[in-house]
Amino acid sequence: MNIRECKHSDSKAICEIYNYYIEHTVITFEEQPVTELVMAERINTYRQNHPWLVLEDKTGVVVGYAYAAKWAERSAFRNTAEITVYLHHEQSGKGYGAALYKKILSELSALGFHMVVAAIALPNAASVKLQESFGFNKVSHFKEVGYKFNRWIDVGHWQMNLKTD
């Protein structure tokens, strides 16, 4: 596997991965597929201040990605980032998510970020397990704050201090 910085040309592969989750799961609360153009714009915007990584399998195919974004708009939150990881739906259980998490957390630490937050649509045992394996702690649980596929969805937040004081 190879983890590298995301390039503009990765937008198509990222859309293919992400749109599956939009159309088939409640992991994301987006409800309409994202175009390559929209994804490219997001990547360019987020990469201005935060890392965006892709993971290629041994054949060079992008099978996952991770990115960090602003956690909140106000300037006092500038040292806190929210992170997200998505894998191709047929590629879970191979250690790709953990590898992406390890790399993005290392990059955020090197950039001087202090706190990392992750939001999880619940229930999602695999994502909770991943967060907690890296030392994230659950800090919130909001009941029925999302509505998708004709059902209410809870959201939890996990956070981890990168100890970059």
Secondary structure, DSSP 8 states (H G I E B T S, - for coil): -EEEE--GGGHHHHHHHHHHHHHH-SSS---S---HHHHHHHHHHHTTTS-EEEEE-TTS-EEEEEEEEES-SSGGGTTEEEEEEEE-TT-TTSSHHHHHHHHHHHHHHHTT--EEEEEEEES-HHHHHHHHHTT-EEEEEEEEEEEETTEEEEEEEEEEE----
